[in-house]
Amino acid sequence: MKNTLAINRLPLLLTISAILSACTNSTIVKPIETLQGSWSIKAIQDKAVLHKSAVSLSFNPENKLSGSASCNNIASKYKSKDSSLTIGAIASTRKMCLPALMEQESHLLRALGKVKRFQLHNGQLSMYDQRGTLQVQAQRLEPK
């Protein structure tokens, strides 16, 4: 009788053991990084953006790009597949700002026009031209 009771409990004990083993697994799965979301531009062609200038991009799921190019707001469409990235013609508002901001904005718009591929790593976005020259570096903005 004791042997039958022990045999009947064996599947239950194995199930509990498997569950406890799974709960103590220390493997952490990182979420897959994606281009979609908001990014703060940190450098344009290896030149840091001006202190306290608002330079950002936002890639949405409908392949629309928007952002602030330093002074003016911008909008465009984009296509991405794997690590390739094509940014369409960029529309912009036409405000005038300080000359330094206008110059930075002009550099950004030219750099974005050259982008052909991107790389994501630990919340950092790097965009490159056809030759592999770094055009824009950005950091992911955390959702508010």
C-alpha positions in Angstrom: 0.0 0.0 0.0 2.8 2.4 0.8 4.5 1.7 -2.5 1.3 2.4 -4.5 0.9 5.8 -2.6 4.5 6.8 -3.4 4.1 5.8 -7.1 0.9 7.8 -7.4 2.6 10.9 -5.9 5.7 10.7 -8.2 4.2 12.7 -11.1 3.0 15.4 -8.7 6.5 15.7 -7.2 8.1 15.8 -10.6 5.8 18.6 -11.7 6.4 20.6 -8.6 10.2 20.1 -9.0 10.0 21.3 -12.6 8.0 24.4 -11.7 10.4 25.4 -8.9 13.3 24.8 -11.1 11.8 27.1 -13.8 11.1 29.8 -11.2 14.7 29.9 -10.1 16.2 30.2 -13.6 18.4 33.3 -13.7 18.4 33.7 -17.5 17.2 37.2 -18.4 15.8 37.6 -21.9 16.5 41.1 -23.2 13.7 42.7 -25.3 14.5 43.1 -29.0 15.5 46.7 -29.8 13.5 48.4 -32.4 13.8 51.7 -34.4 10.3 52.7 -33.4 10.1 55.2 -30.7 11.6 58.6 -29.7 15.3 59.4 -29.9 17.4 62.4 -28.7 20.1 63.3 -31.2 23.5 63.5 -29.5 25.8 64.0 -32.4 25.6 64.9 -36.1 28.5 63.6 -38.2 30.7 63.1 -35.1 30.0 66.7 -33.8 28.0 66.9 -30.6 24.8 68.9 -30.7 24.7 72.3 -29.2 24.1 72.4 -25.4 20.4 72.6 -24.6 19.2 72.4 -28.2 16.2 70.3 -28.8 17.1 67.8 -31.5 15.0 64.7 -31.6 13.4 62.1 -34.0 10.4 59.8 -33.6 9.8 56.8 -35.7 6.2 55.5 -35.6 4.8 52.1 -36.6 3.1 53.6 -39.7 6.6 54.5 -41.2 6.3 58.2 -40.4 9.2 60.2 -39.0 8.8 63.4 -37.1 10.9 65.5 -34.8 12.7 68.7 -34.0 15.7 69.5 -36.1 17.1 72.2 -33.7 14.7 75.1 -34.5 12.0 73.7 -36.8 9.8 70.7 -36.7 10.3 68.1 -39.4 8.2 65.3 -40.9 8.9 62.5 -43.4 8.3 58.9 -44.2 10.8 56.1 -43.8 11.4 52.5 -44.8 13.4 50.1 -42.8 14.1 46.4 -43.2 16.7 44.6 -41.1 19.4 47.2 -40.7 18.6 49.3 -43.9 16.9 52.6 -43.5 15.7 55.0 -46.2 14.3 58.4 -45.2 12.1 60.2 -47.7 11.9 63.9 -48.5 11.8 65.9 -45.3 9.1 68.6 -44.8 10.0 71.4 -42.3 8.4 74.4 -40.7 10.2 77.7 -41.5 11.0 79.5 -38.2 14.1 81.5 -37.9 16.4 80.9 -35.0 19.9 81.8 -33.8 22.5 81.2 -36.6 24.2 78.4 -34.7 20.9 76.5 -34.4 20.1 77.1 -38.1 23.5 75.8 -39.0 23.1 72.7 -36.8 19.7 72.1 -38.4 21.1 72.3 -41.9 23.8 69.7 -41.0 21.2 67.4 -39.5 18.9 67.6 -42.6 21.8 66.9 -44.9 23.0 64.0 -42.7 19.5 62.4 -42.6 19.3 62.6 -46.4 22.5 60.4 -46.6 21.3 57.7 -44.2 21.1 54.2 -45.7 21.5 51.9 -42.6 21.3 51.9 -38.9 22.5 50.0 -35.8 20.9 49.7 -32.4 22.8 48.8 -29.3 21.8 49.3 -25.6 19.4 52.2 -26.4 21.8 53.9 -28.8 20.9 54.5 -32.4 23.7 55.0 -35.0 22.8 55.9 -38.6 25.3 55.5 -41.4 25.6 56.5 -45.1 26.2 54.2 -48.0 30.0 54.2 -47.3 29.5 53.3 -43.6 30.3 56.8 -42.4 28.5 57.7 -39.2 25.9 60.4 -39.8 23.8 60.6 -36.7 24.0 59.3 -33.2 21.0 59.2 -30.9 19.8 57.9 -27.5 16.4 56.4 -26.9 14.1 58.6 -24.9 12.2 56.8 -22.2 8.4 57.0 -22.5 6.8 59.5 -20.1 
